[in-house]
Amino acid sequence: MKFTVGIAMSPLDQLTELAQCAEECGYASIALPDSLFFSEKVSADYPYTPDGSRMWNAETPWVDPFVAAAAMGAVTTRIHFYTQVLKLGSRNPLLLARQVGSVAHMTGNRFGLGVGLGWSPEEFEWCGAPYKNRGPRVDEMIDILKLVLGGGMVEYHGDYFDFDRLQMSPAPTSPVPFYVGGHSPAALKRAARVGDGWTSAMIKFADLQSVIAQLTDLGAFERPFEIQAVCIDRFGLDGYRQLDEIGVTDVIVVPWLFYGVGFDGTLQAKKDGLRRFADEVIGEFA
């Protein structure tokens, strides 16, 4: 089982040094969050908190995940990066394909694309995308991304997107892995059908077990398939061993939080947290 560092809500000037430290300490990846903007009012509840409220505010720092991956990739050599998760529904698949292909090249194939629909109607509408039929639209977007990133001259004629023959060069020299997010039955079916893995939001152990059972029934594990988990009720060596036992392949952690350092903590305190967690957990877990 691997360990990934979540860098959401950290000051942007800390990110490159956090990536270097994480690589030195033996973490496998950096999980990159996605937030386009903070709308003062939203017409839908955030789906991953008990009361539907957002865990961040208008002043919370965010960075475009592709820019972050390129910047952190330039100062590292081994550690991987993946979006966790990129909201597909508000974006254009051809513009996105250019971004994904570029980052894959610039990081030496160290980039994976974690994807979800997106939950905020305002995010869709203010970016010029319809909120209605977002599930089928995202299904077409994933098909387009895989098609274009596969290289060569391609065309696509769907219900929501349509284009004649085109080519983006260079294509990635290795396939970009797709990790599908979402806890709904439709999201799990999508992950089993087209994903190289499933990636969770905050989830409890019992619910995670249920998801893995559903993905098993859907045939996801008939091929290599990742389970990336943000489990909120299993910690420490014993807790992570339980996650390993049920089939989790990648645990996403924010190590400094375990040692009393907040999202706005100093860079040095976060580095200390990365090193301590690596010594106390990753080294022992191996």
Buried (B, 14 or more C-beta within 10 A) or exposed (E): BBBBBBBBBBBEEBBBBBBBBBBBBBBBBBBBBBBBEBBEEBEEEBEBEEEEEBEBEEEBBBBEBBBBBBBBBEEBEEBBBBBBBBBBBBBBBBEBBBBBBBBBBBBBBBBBBBBBBBBBBBBBEEBEBEBEEBBEBBBBBBBBBBBBBEBEEBEBEBEBBEBEEEEBEEBBEEEBBBBBBBBEEEBBBBBBEBBBBBBBBBBEBEBBBBBBEBBBEBEBBEEEBBBBBBBBEBBEEEBBEBBEEBBBBBBBBBBBBBBEBEBEBEBEBBBBBBBBBBEBBBEEBE
